[in-house]
Amino acid sequence: MIDKKLTEWLYYITPYRDALDIGELKDPKYLELNFPYKYQFTDYLLECSLKEFVSVMIWIFRDRYPYEYSTIQVLQAKKDEKNDELLFNTNKRKLQDIEPLDFEEVGNFDLGLLSLKIKFKQPQISVFNWVEQAIKGKTFEKIESPETSVYSVSESPIEKLEVTKNHVFIKIKEDYLIY
C-alpha cells in the first residue's frame, strides 16, 4: 500500500483557501503537506499497477473524506494543445488499463464528490480480492450475487462499493462531503 505521507495533503483544508488577501501558499502546513508529496502521489497513480490504483482509490476514501479529490480528476485530464484547455474525459495512466474516471459531483467542479467509477478495459477477476484487502479492518456488510459484490462500509465516507469484474463504483455518504 502507499505511504500515508504521500496522501495527507488530500485531507488538509487550509484556513487561507477563501481569503482574498492571502493564499494557500502562505500556509506553512499546506506547503509542508503538498510539496513534494502531491506530485509524488499523482505520479504514482499514473505509473502503478491496476491493483494498486484500485486499492489506493478505495483506501483514500475509507477513513476520511479527501477534500482535494479533484486533483485526481485533473491528474487524468489531458491538455488540448490547440485551445490550451484540459480535456476531462481522458486517461493519462501509463498502462491505459482503465477508461476515463467517472466522477459524479455536487454542482460544479470541486463542490463535493458523490461517486467515483473506475471502469476496466479488460475484465479483472481478482478485483474482489483487491477491494477486500483495501477495506480490511473496517466493519462492512457484503451482499453477493453471481456477477456483483456490494459492500456497505461502517464508520467511513464510503456508503457502498459496488464491484464487478468490469468496474468498481465508490458511492460517498453525503453527510461526509465538505463544501
SULHUWO-V338345 format. One line per field, one symbol per residue. ss: DSSP state (A for helix, B for strand, O for the rest). phi: phi as a letter, one per 30 degrees, with the letter a starting at -180 (. if undefined). burial: 1 if it has 24 or more other C-alpha atoms within 12 Angstrom, else 0. Layout:
ss = ???
phi = ???
burial = ???
This chain:
ss = OOOAAAOAAAOOOOOOOOOOOOOAAAOAAAAAAAOOAAAAAAAAAAAOOAAAAAAAAAAAAAOOOOOOOAAAAAAAOBBBOOOOBBBOOOOOOOOOOBOOOBBBBOOOOOOOBBBBBBBBOOOOOOAAAAAAAAOOOOOBBBBBOOOOBBBBBOOOOBBBBBBOOOBBBBBBOAAAOOO
phi = .ddeedceddcdcddcdcddcbcddccededdddccdedddddeddcdddededddddedcdcbddecedddddeddccdddchbdcdcbbcdedhcbdedccccdideickccabbccddbebddeddeddddcejcdbcbccbecbbccccdhadddaccbbdcabccccdddcdcc
burial = 11000111111111000000000000000100110001001101110101111111111111111111111111111000000000010011100011111111100000011111111100010011011101100001000000001111100111111111111111111000110
